[in-house]
Amino acid sequence: MSAIPAIHVGLKQLGIAEEDGRDLYERCTGERSLKAMTPGQHQAVLDELVRLGFKPVSKGARKRLEGKYAPKLQALWIAGWNLGIIRDRSDKAMLAFVRRQTGLDHMRFLHHADDARAAIEALKKWLARDGGVRWRLSAHEPAWMTAPGYRIARAQFAILKQTDPAFAAVPSLGRWLLSAGLPPPHETDKRGWIAAMNALGEKVRAAK
């Protein structure tokens, strides 16, 4: 669930009326309208609703995959969705893809290290080949660039520079993050990269 629909669900779940909701927006971001907010400000409102007791549930929620390596595989699959190279973001589609690539049953690649490694590498190679994600870093690049979120967001930004005229004048990913109300790359944590990848993903899919 993206931030804006989740905010509306949160307000309803907590019984917060429209005007009270606008007061909450203003307290968190200085804005009284969701349309006037950046993705970072949307996340700040959502965080406040969670703090107040909102329990987000994804639309069409399904049973979570079980297995030690499921979160890593799911994260890579959603990254492919946000890069515009995966059309079906469901776990079912992910399991089918990895089974085709590796010949492994999902009970194996979700639970066993060697089999999981093969599945993960199959996904990473696809994201590199068709999404432009550069997984390997050169020796001179700083440690914060090792974050998978940074590598994926950088590839998304490169796609948008080529496909979205609105990005033509944006000089760097760091500048876009600041314009979206998010921290600069060297200060962005895992949660921040998720917000950035989701926001960029909407634009990538629209541009394609």
N, C-alpha and C positions, 0 to 999 in steps of 0.2 A: 504494500500500500504506500503510495507517494505521500508527501507531507501534507498537502492541502486537504485531500479527502480524509486523511487520518485526523487532522485537526477538527474537521466537522464532526466526525464520529466521536472524537474525544469530548467535544463540547456537549453533544447529545448524551453520551454515556454518563457524564458528570452532572447533567442537568443545568448547564450554564446557559442562560438566555443570551440572545443576540447582542444586546447592548453591554451586558456583563462580559461577553466574549471580547468585544472591542476594547473594553477597559483592560482586559488581560493582555491583548495584543500590544496595547500602548505601553503597558508596564514592562513588557518583555523586550520590545523593539523600538518604541517611540512612534510606531505606525498604528493606525486604527483599521487598516484594510489589508487583507492578505494579498491583494493584487499589487499593492505598493511595496511589498517586502521582497527581499532577496531570498534565495534558497537557504542561506545561513540563518536568516531571521525566522523563516518557516520552521527550521529545526529547533530554534530556541523556544518558539511557542509550543511545539510538540513536546520538547523536554519538560517544559513547565506543566503541561497537562499530565504527563506521566508522573511527575513529582506529586501532583494533586490526586493521583490514584487511577488515572486512565490506563487501561490494559489493552494495547493495540492488538487487533486480530486481523490478519490479512484476509481480504475478500476471497472466498472460495478456499479457505484454509484447509490444508490437507495434513495428514499425519506426517510428522517429520521423519526423515530417513534416519534409521538407526545405524550406528557405526562410527568408529573413531575418525574416519577420514571423510565422512559425509559433508561436514561443514566446509572443508577445503574444496571439495569437488563442486559443491553448490555455489560457493563464492566465485570460482572460475567460470561456471556456467552463466551466472548472472552477469559477470564481466563481459562474456561474449554477447549477451543480450544488449548490454549497454554500449558495446562496440558496433552494434548493428549487424552482426554476422550470424546471430542465432535468432530464429523466428519464433520458436516455442520455448519459453523459459521454464517449463514445467520439469519436475524431477523425472517424470516418465520419459520425456524426450532426452534428458541428460543420460539416464541409464541406458537407453537404447543406443545413443551415440557411443558411449564408452564400450558397450558390449560389442558393437561393430568394429571399433578400433582395436580392441585388445583380445576379443574372443573370450573374455572372462565373465562369469556370472557375477551379478552385482553383490551377492553376499560375500564374494571373495575380495573385490576391490574396495568395498566399504569397510572391511575389517582387517585385512592382512597387509602388512607394510609393503612387501615387494609388489604385490598386485596393485595396491593403491598407487604406488610410485608410477607404474606403467600407465594407469588411468590418468593420473595428474599430468604426466608428461605429454600424453596424447592431447589433452585439452590445451596445455600451454603451447604446444607446437601449432595448433590450429589458431589460437589467438595471435601468435607471432606471425604466422604466414598470412592470414586474411585480415587481421586486425591491426597489424603493425606494432604490436607490443614488443618492446626490446627488453628481454629478461636479463641479459648479461650486462654488467656494468663495467666501464673501464676503470683502471686503477685510480685515476685522479678524481673520480666523482665522490661526493660526500656520502656519509652513511645514511642520511635521511632519504636518499634516492633509492635505497634498497626496499622501501615500502612498496608492496605490490600495488596498493592503491595509487601511488604516484606514477608507477610505470603504465598502468592502465589509463589513468586520467591524461597522461601525456600523449598516449596514442589517440585517445578520443579528441583531444585538442588539435592534434595534427590532422585528423579526419575533417574536423569542422573548419579548419583553415582553408581546406580545399573545396568544401561543399556548401558552406554557409557564409553568404556575403557579410553577415553581421560580425563574423569573426575575423574578417580580413584585416581590420584595423587594430585588433587586439594583439599587442606585441609578444605576449608570453602567457603561459598557463598561470604563472604567479599573479599577473595583472588581472586575469579573469577571476581568479579566486577572490582577490580583494574586492573586485566589483560586485561579486556575488555575496559579499558579507562573510566570507570564510577566511581563515588564517592563511598566511603565506605558506608555500610548500614545506619549508623547513620547520614550521610550527604545527603543521596539520597532523592530527592523530588518526587512528583507524576509523573512528566515528566520522571525523571530518572528511576523510577520503570517500567513505560510503556516500555521504551527502553530495560530494562533488561528482562522483561517478554517476549517481542517479540523475542529478541535474543535467550533466553533460549527455547522459544516455538519452534523455528525452529529446534533446536537440539533434543528436546523431540520427536517431530513428526518424525524426521528422524530416531531416535533410535527405535521408536515403529514400 
